[in-house]
């Protein structure tokens, strides 16, 4: 995944640039862009766009952002996966950045004091 791209533009695994939602709605609690639907309903933008372009998301499935860019709504940058798989991928990608901030001593080499 090219996170720098053209002046900071994120690119997906297929080399295409992300589609960033410009709707202006407040973000969800998890940081995803939202779309307002009729009757006061709001949905996260990437799921709404995916369903419009590709079709229904299978029940009990999440959309994994292959580009690792939460504001992206480009369907080719999404893959339907189970919530378990989505979490596994997230932690696989983010474990070291979390461990460094939460447990910096874990990266300190052990030396023989004797």
HELIX and SHEET records of a PDB file:
HELIX    1   1 UNK A   38  UNK A   40  5                                   3    
HELIX    2   2 UNK A   45  UNK A   53  1                                   9    
HELIX    3   3 UNK A   75  UNK A   77  5                                   3    
HELIX    4   4 UNK A   83  UNK A  102  1                                  20    
HELIX    5   5 UNK A  104  UNK A  107  5                                   4    
SHEET    1   A 2 UNK A  34  UNK A  36  0                                        
SHEET    2   A 2 UNK A  42  UNK A  44 -1                                        
SHEET    1   B 2 UNK A  61  UNK A  65  0                                        
SHEET    2   B 2 UNK A  78  UNK A  82 -1                                        
END                                                                             
